Amino acid sequence: MGALAAAGQLVTTTEELQRALGAVRDSGIIGIDTEFMREKTYRAKLCLVQFSADEDVWLLDPLSTVSLAPLGEVVGEPAIKKVVHAGKQDLEIFYETFNVVPANVYDVQVAAAFAGYGASLAYGRLVSAALGVSLTKGESYTDWCRRPLTDAQLRYAADDVRYLIPLYDKLTKALTEAGRLDWIDDEFAELGDEETYRFDPASVWKKVGGRGSLTPRQTAVLREVARWREETAMKRDLPRGWIVKDATLIDVARRAPSSLGELKSVRGMNAREVERGGQEILAAIEKGRRGEPVDKASSPPRTVQARARMVSGLADAVVRARCERAGLATELVATRSELENLLTEVFDGRLNERSHRILQGWRRELAGDAVVDLAEGKLAVRVLNDPPYVEEVYI
């Protein structure tokens, strides 16, 4: 078998793609992955698409003259199961490129966590653990947009999808035997929801680091200048940090300059950016100054926070013990931070059950009710000498 054959079938024309997707439709399932670059752009630049069906592997070159539209149709077809590994970013690219909501998605990384292999397992480690196959490493940080691709790159890319469907088969069998197929269906529902991929520039201020130090009025200014930065980055197809960095954006919101001269004096503000977009920035600042201030949620009393922080250790022990008995990774149920937030609301008398995943569906039955019982003093914890080392005692 030659190097190219070992890697898979290279697809560079629309006709070749149509034939490959015909095989996919016949099988009803596709393993899919992408290679992309986004270090110097706002939008991810798609460099390669790998997909598989049955025992066939194809490598689609989006930098050729091939039309990707037929692939977009397949991604949106509910009748065809899409198998990915940690595939949210890949699916985001398909949504941006084709304006299609991915349908019938199965993420083997998530499924593996429910099958007892551990949470957030890397693809190579999962293939090794589940299928006993060792993959060659070394191409993950390569320049996938440079042409021609080397034989090593082609083999590496093909292996990224070669084992997706065998993983799907093995994990589905294990989860069926464990009675957990319904559990993963709940997890995968998010990957088929358009809200997962839809992006609103008006909300990006919530991701700007350091915003907690701002007043409600300053936060309103941040909301508008962050929107300006996002829309500008999208228009120029540049990383948002190349336009204005977060720390500078916070300083702009805090100082709210009203002239180009004042704007230039903000630390970190590029003079060329002020010359190019200064008037738009000032208009955004003024809009924030005149708009509704952003109400900041009142912090609970420090005694409540301290109590939640202390009890979160006990809650974590309860969750870990229950997850160990169930053969589940604890991260699937709740993190320590999530438990602390839940306990804070319980102790502060303002519990919003909908905002906590541990109080939804199977997670609630597995551990959520027990955590609330612990917080309300209905449940105690006793130390044991043997695994899982803690025992629940209802009072």
N, C-alpha and C positions, 0 to 999 in steps of 0.2 A: 504493500500500500504506500503510495507516494505521500509526501508531506502535506500536499493540499487535500488529498482524499482523507487523510487521517484527521485533518482539521475540520473538514466539512465542505459543503458545496458553496462556492462563492456566487452570490447573486448580484449582478450588476445591471440587469435589464428588467423592465416591467414584465416582459413575457416570462422570464425565468421566475420572477416573484409570483406571478399568477399560477404557474405550475406547482410551485412549492406550497402555496396556500391551498391549492386543490387537495394536496395530500393531507394538509392540516385539517381541512373540513371533513375529509373522509374519516380521519381518526377521532375527531371531536375534541381534541386536546392539543395544546401547544405549550411547550416550555419556552420562556422568553426572557431575554436580558439585553441590556444595552451598555455601550461604552460611550462616554460623553466627556466633554471638557467645559468648564464654566469659570475657570480662574480669572479670565480676562473679559468676561461678558456677563450681562445680566441674565440672559436666557442660556440654558444649557445648549451647547453645540453638539448635536448628535453625530457621532463618528462611526458607529457600527451597531447593527442590530443582529443578535444571534437568536435563532429559534430552532425548535426541534419538534418532531412528531414521530411516534414509533421509534425506530432506530436511526432515523435520518436527522442530520444537522445541517442547517443553512446559515451562511454568514452574509447578511445584507449590507451592502455598501451605500449609505445614504449620500456619500460625496460623489457618486456616479450619477448617471442620467436617469436612474430608476425612479419611478413614481412611487412614493410611500403610501399613497391613498388606499390601495387594497389592504395593506397591513392594518391601517387604521380601522377599516371596516371589520376586520377579524377581531381586533381588540375590543370592539363594542358589541360583538355578537354574543348574546346570552347562551346560545347553544354550544359554544366552544369554550371549554374550560381553559383559563390562562394560569399556568403554573410559574411562579416567580420565587426568588429568594430575596427577602428584605427589599421588596420591589416597589415601594411607594414612590421613590424618586423616578424610577423608570416609567411608572404609570403617570406621574405628573407630566413627564415629557410628552407622552402620547396625548394627554389631554390638551396640552399647549399646542402641540403640532397639528393634531387632527380635530380638536374640539369635540372629542368623543369621550364619553364616560366609560371607563373599563367595566366590563361585565363578567360575572362568574370567575372571580379571581381566587386563587388558592396560593397562599404564601407558605412555603415549606419551612421557613425559619420559625414562623408562628406555630405551625402544626407540630414541629419538633419539640417545642417547649411544652406543649400539651401531652406529648407522647413520652416525656421523661428524659429528653436529651439535654435539657438545659435551655435557658433563655438566651436570645441574641447570639446563637451559635454561628460562627463564620461558615461560609459555604464549604470550604475545603474540609474543615473539621467535621461538619455534618455528613458529608459524603463518606469520609473515613469511618465515622462512628456507626452510621446506618447501613452503608453498603460495603464497607471494607476496602474501599478504593483510595489510594493515595494520589493526590493531584500534584502536578508540577507547579511550583510557585515561581514568582519573579517578574511577571508582566503587569501587575496590578497598577503600577504608577507610570506606565509607559505612555508615550504620546500617541493616542489612538487616531488622531486626525492626520498624522503624517502618512504619506503614501510613497512607495508601496509598503504594505504591512509585511512583516517578516513571517517566516514559517512558524517561529516560536509564538508570535502574537496570535496567529491563526489557530494554532493548536490550543493555546490558553483560552481564547475566546470560545472555541467550540466546546471545551470541557465545561465552561460555565453554564451550558444548557444541556449537555449530553446526559447528565444524571438527574435533571429536574423531574422528569416523568417517572423514572424508577423510584425516586424519593417520594413522590406523590403516592405511588402504589403502596410502598411499604408503610408510610406514615398513616395513610387512610385505613389500611388494614389494622394497624395497632390501635388507632383511635376508635374504630368500629368495635373492636373487642373490649375496649375500655369504656364504651358508652359515652364518648366525648365528641362525637361528630357535631352535635347541636352546639356545643361550646365554641368550636372553631368557626361555625357558621356565623355566630354573633360577632366574632372578631373580624371576619372577612367582609361583613356587611359594610363596614366603613370604607373599604377599598372600592366599593361599587357605588358610593354616594358622591354625587357631584360636589357637595359642600366640602368634601375632603380636598378637592383640587381648586375650587374657586377661590380667587384672591381679591381682597378689597384693600386698595392703597390707603383708604381712610382709617384702617385699623392697625397699620404697621407701627404706629407710635408705641403700641403695647409691647413691642419687642426691643425697644431701644434701651440699652443698658444705662442705669443711673437715673431713670425717670422718677424713682421713688423719692428723690430729694426735692422735687419741684412742688410748687403750690398748685392749687386747682387752676388758677389763671395761667401760670407758666406751662402747665400741662396742656392747656388748650392751644397755646402757641406751638408747643412741641408737636401736637397732633397735626397742625397745618404745615409746618416746615418738614415734618417727616413724610407727609403725603407728597409735598413738592419734590423731595429727594427721590421718593420711589417712582413717581411718574417721570421724572427726569432721567433716572437710571434706565427705566424701561424704554424711553424714547431714544436714548443714546446707546442702548444695549451695552451698558457698563456696570460693573459691580457697584452697589450703592455706596460702599465705603470709599470708592474712588471719587465720588461726587462730594460728599461730606462725611466725615467719620462721626460715630455716635457721640463721642465726648464733645466734639465741636457743636453738634446739633443740640446737646443739652445746654451748652453755654449760650447758644443763640436763644434758646427758649427762656433761659434764666434772665438774660440781659435785655432781650427784646429790642435790639437796635432799630432806630428809626431812620437811619441815613446810610448811604453807601460807605461813608467814612467810618461810622461806628461799626458797621458790619465787617469791614476790613480789619478792624482792631480786635475782633474776636480771635482768640488763640486757636490756631489750626485751620482757620478759614483761608483758603487759597485765593490770592488776589485775582488770578485769572478767572476763577469761578465767580467771584463777585462781579467782575466786568461782564461776564457772559450771562449770568443768571441773577445778578443782584437785585434787580427790580422785582423779579418774580419772588425772590426770597422775602423781600420787604413786604410785598403784597400778602404773602402767606402769614408773616408775622402780624400784620395789621388785622387780618381776618381772625387770627387766634385771639388777639387782644379785644376784638369786638364781639366775638362769639361767646357761646355759653361756656362757662368754666367747667372743667372736668371734675365731677365729684369724686373724691377719694374715699374709699371704704374706710370707715372708722376701725382702728385697730382694737382688738379685745384688750381688756386689762392685763397688765403684766403678770398678775397672779394666775390668770387663766392660761396665758402662754407658757408660764413656767410649769404649771400642772400638766398641761398637754405634752410638753417636752419630756417630762419625767415619765408619764404613763405610757408614752409611745414605745418605750423599750419593752414594757410588758405586753403591749398590743402586738408588737413585732414578734415577740416570742410565741404568742398564741397563733399568729398567722403562719409563722415558719413551721411550727409543729404540725399544724393542719395540712400545710402544703407538702411536708415531708411524708406524711402518711398517705397523701393522695398522689405522690410521685410527680408533683408540679414544681416548677420554678417559682419562688416567692414573688419575683418581679411581675409575674402574670396577674397576681391578685392585688397587691398594693405595695408601694414603696414606703420606707420609713417616713419620708416627707408627707406623703398622702395620709398616712395614719395620724401624723401630728396635726394636720389640717382638719381631719375629721374630728379628732378629740377636742380640738380648740372650739369647734362649732358646738359640740355636745355640751362642753363645760360652760360655754357662753350662752347657752339656751337659744341658739339660732341655727339648728341643724337643717340643712337643705339636702335632703337625701339624693336628689337628682344630680347633684354636683360631684358625687363620689362614686367611682366605678365599683368599689368594693361593696356598695349597697345596691348593686344592680344584678339581676339575673342569677346565674350560678355562683358568682362570687359572694353574693349575700348569703346564700345557703351554706357555702363552704366555710366562710370566715366572717362575713360582715356583721351578722347578728351577734356573733360572739364578741366582737370588738365593742359594739355598742353596749352589750351586757356588762362587759368589763368596765367601761366608762361609767355606767350607771350603778356600779357596786353590786351587781347581781352575780358576778363571776370573779373568782379568785384563781391564782396560779400557784401551784406547788412544784417545787424542784424535785426531780427524779435523778437516780443514778444512771439510768439507761436511756437510750434514744427513745423519743425525741427530747428527753431531759426536762420536760415540763408537763404538768398535768392540770387540766382545768377542773375546778371544783365550784359547782354552783351553790350559792349561799341561800 
